[in-house]
Amino acid sequence: MERTLSQYDAVISECHELFAKKAKDYGTAWRILRVPSLTDQIFIKAQRIRTLQQVGESKVGEGIRPELVGIINYAAMALVQLELGVAEAPDLDAHAGADQVLRQQQQARDLMTRKNHDYGEAWRSMRVSSLVDLILMKLLRIKSIEDNQGNTLVSEGIDANFLDIINYAVFAMIQLDEGY
């Protein structure tokens, strides 16, 4: 588990570093995005990964890894929006926005630690393509919940699905780093 935590932290550090740099460039314009807009953005990234896996080449020169970084950061942004609500204009400075995103990424890490204990790191035997499929499935679930105005009968809420998406994307990045 110590190896997993170290690898997980390295991935989150990479994602957060990019997010913080973009926050300095763009500010927190993302605070105006409604959660379904973020869901759609993540869906596009996951679909692109699936296409790249099936086709085997990229015509725009960006591979799977940058899309996974985007998924992790967008899912954390969605969790911030769920918690703070959508702003009419950017209401956080770049540093505060980056801190909010990191807090959500750390919440995903805490969940991963609990689940990894129960599942015994089963994700390590999964293919990256399966992790991407799980991300897409979670996004379709989120879209259904969003279409039902957030109401569920017995299912986890939107936030739990975004946390799982972060974890699946981190696992996929670790698998890519290990050559799978």
N, C-alpha and C positions, 0 to 999 in steps of 0.2 A: 504494500500500500504506500510505503514511503516513496518508491519510485514513481508511482502514479501521481502522488501529490506534487512531486518535483516537476514532472512533465506537465501536469495540469497548470501549475503556477507559471511555468515558462510560456505556455500558450497564452494564458490570460495576460501576462506581462506584454507579450508581443501585440496582442489585440488592443490592450489599453494604451500602449505607447502610440500606436497609430491613431486611436481615437483622440487622445489628448492633442496630438499634432493637428489633426483635422479640426478640432475644437478651436485651436488658436487661429487657424485659417478662416473658418466659417462661423465661429461663435456657436451658439446653441439654437440655430434656426430650426433644428429638428424638433424643438419643443412645441411647434405648431402642428406637428403631424398627429393625426388621429391614429389610434391603434390599428384599425383595419388597413390604413396606408402602410404602416410598418409591416403588418402581416403580408401584404402583397409584395412589398420590397424583398422580404425574406424568401417568399415563394419564388420570385423571379430568380434569385440567386441559387436556390436549391434546384430549380428546374434547369438552370444553366449547367450546374455541376453534373446533373444526370445526363444532359445532352453531351457534355464533354466526355463523360465516361462511356457513353454509347458510341460516339463518333470517333473518339480517340485523338482529336486535334482541336486546336483553338485558332480561329481566324483573327482574333483581336489581341493575341499575345499574352493574355492573362489566363492562368491555369486555375486549378481547383482551390488551392490554398488561399488565395486572396478572397475568393467567394466565401470560404468558411470563416475567415476573419470577419467579413462583412456580416455574415449570419449571426455570429456571436455578438458583435457590437449592436446590430439592429435589434436583436432579441432583448438585450439588456436595456436599450432605449425604450422598447415597448413596455418593459416592466416598470421603468421610471414613469412612463406616461400613465400606466395603470395606477400607480401609487400617487403621483402628484396631480394627475389630470392634465388635460391638454391646455396649453397656454395660447392666448391670442397673439402674443408676440414673445420673442425670446426673453425669458425672465431669469435666467441663470447666466453667470459669467462662465467662461470656458472652463475654468478650474472647478467650479461647483458642479457644472454639468458632467465633467469627467469623473468627479468623485461619486456622483449619483450612479453613473454607469458602472464604475468599479464596485460599488456596494452591491449592485444587483449581480454582477459576475461572481462576487464572493458568496452571495447567497446560493447561487447555483453550485459553487464548489462545496458548500456545506451539505447541500442535498446530495451531491455526488458521493461524498464521504459516507453518508448514511446508507445510501442505496448500494454502494460498492461493498459495504460490510455484509449486507444481506445477499447480494448476488454473486459475491466472490469474484469480482472483476471479469464477469462473463463477456463484457464488451471486447476484451482483448482477443477473443476468438472470432469476432465479427469482421466482415469485410467493410471497407469504406463505402461501397455501393449500398450495403444494407443500412448503414448508419444514415446515409443520404435519404434512402427510402423512408426510414423512420422519421426523419425531419419533415419530409413531404407529407407523411401521414399526420403528424402532429399539426402541421399547418392547415391541412384540410379539416381537422377537428376544430382548430381555432376558428376557421372561417364559418363552420357550422354554428359554433357557439356565438360568434359575432352576429350571424344572421338571426339567431334566436334572442338577440338583445342581452346576451350574457347568461341566459337562463339554462341550467342543466338539471336533469332529474337525479342522476346518480354519478355523473362524471366529474372529474377534476375540472377546475376552472381554467380560464385562459392563462393565468399566471403560472400554474403548474406546467402547462404545456410549453410555455416559453422557457422555463427553467430546464426542462428536458431537452429542448432544442439546443440550448447553450451547451449542455453536457454532451449530447451526441456530436455536435460540431467540434468540440474540444477533443473528444475521443477520435474522431476522424483525422484531425490534425496530428494527433499523436501517432496514429496508425501510419499516416503518410510519412512522418518523420522516421518511423522505424522501417520504412520500405515496403509496406503492405499495399 
